[in-house]
């Protein structure tokens, strides 16, 4: 089935779900009755759809920082960072984040999506960007905005990357390798040491999107590069404050020269209003907590291990890394929507992914563990999964070349 026909089948399934009250998107969250839980239009459920991995969005210190900034500085800068939108709180956030990530400089963006779009200014016509096929949609859009020739290598396959790097060198193009640290749909880690080695041997720039690993991976929380011992080989890091930091906004981190180039030519940030001061203050406070308090990372790791151990007992494949992201196979779009609704009614709120984001017949349900969950939450998720889903491999099989959504 083509991507077009797959999308049509999903649209038809979604329309049927609307008629029965099982439409999964844009559901209104009406409250948070307890940590790790939400009210979905009145239905109480474990929140297994959130990327707030360290539960910092609800941390009283993060909330108070945002509230204080709103009182003292207002709700918005009402302008671009180039003109009126660089305030002391933005400068402090950029400086402390650069120090945390061991980078010379940081460029802030209003969203993680915009941060990735700003990378397009690095993709000049004398370059070849070679990107993993499972990169975020925002990175795919950045490739479209750039002038570079771009190719996609098979997901996490260094051998294919090596061949494409050789082709780029043969064409006289300067290579840029683009991947993620931890992938957003399956939670699997990029094989960064091998990728970094290949990029280095071909004189290429390595850009890593750390949206789902910065803050939660590595001894200090600096992400997949630190975790895998190759962070010094990464030239550019992009990321978001909307996941582990529990705030909002995004960033690019790299050398002073590179960040200055992005400041001057990254249109996605030049022509967009800055992060609101309350958002920047929340992100700054969350950064300090991540830097100074590793306990939440340990809690998250323990709960993720518990979930993966339980899934293994149910017959699911256990990954090499106990990611807080888990994807479970859910059949075709109709089956996926039926199971999604059944899980919500059983008290577990999840995120469904259907064609064309995944291949026809291979819809997925994504579960996310956060530090706000309790062991009882994890056990209930396992009980519901055991009742509703058959025991099969949980490997992410996102369609080519459709990117896994954020």
C-alpha positions in Angstrom: 0.0 0.0 0.0 1.4 3.5 -0.9 1.8 6.3 1.6 -1.2 8.0 0.0 -3.5 5.0 0.3 -2.2 4.3 3.8 -3.0 7.9 4.8 -6.5 7.5 3.3 -7.1 4.3 5.3 -6.1 6.0 8.5 -8.3 9.0 7.7 -11.3 6.6 7.2 -10.5 4.8 10.5 -10.3 8.2 12.3 -13.6 9.2 10.9 -15.2 6.0 12.2 -13.6 6.6 15.5 -15.1 10.1 15.7 -18.6 8.6 15.4 -18.0 6.3 18.3 -16.2 8.8 20.6 -12.8 7.1 20.1 -11.0 9.8 18.2 -7.6 10.0 20.0 -6.3 13.5 19.0 -6.8 16.9 20.6 -8.4 15.3 23.6 -8.9 17.9 26.3 -6.9 17.4 29.5 -9.1 18.7 32.3 -6.9 18.1 35.3 -4.1 16.3 37.0 -5.6 14.5 40.0 -2.2 13.0 41.1 1.4 12.9 40.0 1.7 10.9 36.8 -2.0 11.1 36.1 -4.4 13.1 34.0 -8.1 13.7 33.6 -8.9 13.2 29.9 -12.3 14.8 29.5 -13.2 13.5 32.9 -11.7 10.0 32.6 -8.9 9.5 35.1 -5.8 7.8 33.6 -2.1 7.2 34.1 -0.4 9.7 31.9 1.8 7.5 29.6 1.7 10.0 26.7 3.9 12.7 28.2 7.6 13.5 27.4 8.0 15.2 30.8 10.5 12.5 31.7 11.8 14.0 35.0 8.5 15.4 36.1 9.9 18.9 36.2 6.9 20.6 34.7 5.1 20.0 38.0 8.2 20.8 40.2 7.2 23.7 42.6 10.6 25.4 41.9 10.0 25.4 38.2 6.5 26.6 38.6 7.5 29.4 40.9 10.3 30.5 38.6 7.8 30.9 35.8 5.3 32.6 38.0 7.9 35.1 39.3 9.1 35.9 35.8 5.5 36.5 34.6 5.0 38.9 37.5 8.3 40.7 37.1 8.9 40.6 33.4 5.5 40.0 31.8 4.1 37.2 29.6 6.1 38.0 26.4 9.1 39.9 25.0 6.9 40.8 22.0 9.9 40.7 19.6 12.7 38.9 18.0 15.9 38.1 19.9 17.8 40.2 17.4 16.0 43.3 18.6 14.0 43.4 21.8 13.9 39.7 22.7 17.2 39.0 24.4 16.7 39.6 28.1 18.9 38.8 31.0 17.0 35.5 31.7 17.7 34.4 28.1 21.4 35.3 28.3 21.7 33.4 31.6 19.9 30.3 30.3 22.2 30.3 27.2 25.3 30.7 29.2 24.5 28.0 31.8 23.3 25.6 29.2 26.5 26.0 27.1 28.5 25.4 30.3 26.4 22.3 31.1 26.7 20.8 27.7 30.5 21.6 27.4 29.9 23.8 24.4 31.2 27.3 23.6 27.8 28.9 22.8 24.1 28.3 22.6 21.4 29.7 20.4 17.9 29.7 22.0 14.7 29.2 20.0 11.0 29.6 20.9 10.4 25.8 20.2 12.5 22.8 19.6 11.0 22.6 16.1 12.2 26.1 15.4 15.7 25.3 16.7 15.9 22.4 14.2 14.6 24.6 11.4 17.4 27.2 12.1 19.9 24.4 11.3 18.9 24.9 7.6 21.4 27.8 7.4 24.2 25.3 7.8 23.1 23.3 4.8 24.7 25.2 2.1 25.0 24.1 -1.6 28.6 23.0 -1.2 27.5 20.4 1.4 25.8 17.0 1.4 23.6 16.3 4.4 23.3 12.5 5.1 20.5 11.9 7.6 19.1 8.9 9.4 15.7 7.9 7.9 14.0 8.2 11.3 14.9 11.8 12.1 12.3 14.2 13.5 9.9 15.9 11.1 11.4 19.2 12.0 14.8 18.0 10.7 13.2 16.8 7.5 11.8 20.3 7.1 15.2 21.8 7.7 16.6 19.7 4.9 13.9 21.0 2.6 14.8 24.6 3.5 18.5 24.1 3.0 20.4 24.3 -0.3 22.5 21.1 0.4 22.1 17.9 -1.5 20.6 15.5 1.0 20.5 11.7 1.3 19.0 9.4 3.9 20.8 6.4 5.3 19.1 3.3 6.6 18.2 3.7 10.2 21.2 3.2 12.5 23.1 1.4 9.7 26.8 2.7 9.6 27.6 0.6 6.5 25.0 2.5 4.4 26.2 5.8 5.9 29.8 5.0 4.9 28.8 4.4 1.3 26.9 7.7 1.1 29.8 9.5 2.7 32.1 8.1 0.1 29.7 9.2 -2.6 29.6 12.8 -1.2 33.4 13.0 -1.0 33.6 11.8 -4.6 31.4 14.6 -5.6 33.5 17.2 -3.9 30.9 18.0 -1.3 31.5 18.6 2.4 29.4 16.0 4.4 27.1 16.7 7.3 25.8 13.7 9.2 22.4 14.2 10.9 20.9 11.9 13.5 19.2 11.7 16.9 20.6 10.6 20.2 17.6 8.6 21.3 14.9 8.2 18.7 11.5 9.6 19.4 9.2 6.7 18.5 11.1 3.6 19.5 13.4 5.1 22.1 16.4 3.3 20.7 19.9 4.9 20.8 21.8 5.9 17.7 25.0 4.0 17.2 26.8 7.3 17.8 30.4 6.0 18.3 30.4 4.3 14.8 28.6 7.3 13.2 31.0 9.8 14.8 34.0 7.8 13.6 32.7 7.7 10.0 31.9 11.4 10.0 35.4 12.2 11.4 37.1 10.0 8.8 35.4 11.9 6.0 35.9 15.3 7.5 32.2 15.7 8.1 30.2 17.7 10.6 28.1 15.6 13.0 24.8 17.1 14.2 22.8 15.2 16.9 19.2 16.0 17.9 19.1 15.3 21.7 15.5 16.1 22.3 14.8 12.7 23.9 18.1 12.1 25.7 19.6 15.3 27.0 18.7 15.6 30.7 18.1 11.9 31.2 21.2 10.0 29.7 24.8 10.1 30.8 26.4 10.4 34.3 25.8 14.2 34.2 22.6 14.2 32.1 24.3 15.6 28.9 22.7 13.0 26.7 23.5 10.1 24.4 26.9 11.4 23.5 28.0 11.4 27.1 26.3 8.1 27.8 28.2 6.4 24.9 31.5 8.2 25.5 31.7 10.2 22.2 30.2 13.6 23.1 33.5 15.3 22.1 33.0 14.0 18.5 29.6 15.8 18.1 29.9 19.2 16.5 26.4 20.4 17.0 23.6 19.5 19.5 20.0 20.6 19.1 17.3 20.0 21.6 14.2 21.1 23.4 13.2 22.2 26.8 9.8 20.6 26.4 10.8 17.1 27.3 13.2 16.4 30.2 13.3 20.0 31.2 9.5 20.2 31.6 9.4 23.7 30.2 9.3 25.0 26.6 11.6 26.3 23.9 14.6 24.8 22.1 18.3 25.4 21.4 21.3 24.7 19.3 24.7 24.2 21.0 28.1 24.3 19.3 31.2 26.4 18.7 31.1 30.2 19.0 31.7 30.6 15.2 28.9 28.2 14.3 26.4 29.7 16.7 27.2 33.2 15.5 26.5 31.9 12.0 23.1 30.6 13.1 22.3 33.9 14.9 23.0 35.8 11.7 21.4 33.4 9.1 18.9 31.2 11.0 15.7 32.7 9.8 13.5 30.5 12.0 14.9 32.3 15.1 15.7 35.7 13.5 12.1 36.3 12.4 10.3 34.8 15.4 9.5 36.2 18.8 11.8 35.1 21.6 10.9 32.5 24.3 8.5 34.2 26.7 10.4 35.2 29.9 8.4 32.8 32.1 9.3 29.9 29.8 13.0 30.9 29.9 12.9 31.2 33.7 11.3 27.7 34.0 13.9 26.2 31.6 16.7 27.8 33.6 15.5 26.5 36.9 15.0 23.0 35.4 18.5 23.0 34.0 19.9 23.7 37.4 17.9 20.9 38.9 19.1 18.5 36.2 22.7 19.6 36.7 22.6 19.4 40.5 20.1 16.6 41.3 20.7 13.3 39.6 18.2 11.6 41.8 15.3 12.1 39.3 17.3 10.4 36.6 17.8 7.4 38.9 14.1 7.2 39.6 13.3 7.4 35.9 15.8 4.6 35.1 14.4 2.4 37.9 10.8 2.8 36.7 11.8 2.2 33.0 13.6 -0.9 34.0 10.5 -2.1 35.9 8.4 -1.6 32.8 10.8 -3.3 30.4 11.2 -6.3 32.9 7.5 -6.7 33.0 7.1 -6.4 29.2 9.8 -9.1 28.8 7.8 -11.4 31.1 4.9 -10.8 28.7 7.0 -11.9 25.7 8.2 -8.6 24.4 11.8 -8.0 23.3 13.9 -6.2 25.8 16.1 -3.5 24.3 19.7 -2.9 25.2 18.8 0.3 26.9 15.8 0.6 29.1 14.4 3.6 27.4 11.5 5.6 29.0 9.9 5.3 25.5 8.2 2.1 24.6 6.3 1.3 21.4 3.9 -1.6 21.2 2.6 -3.1 17.9 -1.2 -2.4 17.4 -2.1 -3.8 14.0 -3.9 -1.7 11.4 -5.4 1.8 12.1 -8.8 0.4 13.2 -7.2 -2.0 15.6 -4.9 0.7 16.9 -7.7 3.1 17.6 -9.8 0.3 19.3 -6.9 -0.6 21.6 -6.1 3.0 22.3 -9.7 3.6 23.5 -9.7 0.3 25.5 -6.5 1.3 27.3 -7.9 4.8 28.1 -11.0 3.2 29.5 -8.7 0.9 31.5 -6.9 3.9 32.9 -3.9 4.3 30.7 -3.5 7.3 28.3 -1.1 6.5 25.4 -0.1 8.0 22.1 -1.2 6.2 18.8 0.9 6.3 15.6 -0.7 5.1 12.3 0.1 5.2 8.6 1.7 7.1 6.9 3.9 7.7 9.9 4.4 3.9 10.1 4.0 1.2 7.5 0.5 -0.1 6.7 -0.7 -2.7 9.1 2.1 -1.7 11.6 0.4 0.9 13.8 2.0 1.5 17.2 1.0 2.7 20.6 3.8 4.7 22.4 4.1 4.6 26.2 6.3 7.1 28.1 7.6 6.5 31.6 8.2 9.6 33.8 9.6 10.1 37.2 6.1 11.1 38.4 4.9 7.5 38.0 4.8 5.1 40.9 5.6 1.4 40.9 1.8 0.8 41.1 1.4 2.9 37.9 3.9 0.7 36.1 2.3 -2.4 37.3 -1.2 -1.2 36.2 0.2 -0.4 32.7 1.7 -3.9 32.5 -1.6 -5.4 33.6 -3.5 -3.5 30.9 -0.9 -4.3 28.2 -1.1 -8.0 29.1 -4.9 -8.0 28.8 -5.1 -6.0 25.5 -2.0 -6.6 23.4 -0.5 -9.8 22.1 3.2 -10.5 23.0 5.2 -9.6 19.9 8.4 -7.7 19.1 8.2 -4.0 20.0 10.8 -2.7 17.5 10.1 0.6 15.9 9.6 0.1 12.2 8.9 3.7 11.0 8.1 4.0 7.3 10.8 5.1 4.8 11.1 8.0 4.2 8.3 9.3 6.5 9.9 10.5 9.8 8.8 9.3 13.2 6.9 12.2 14.7 8.2 14.1 17.7 
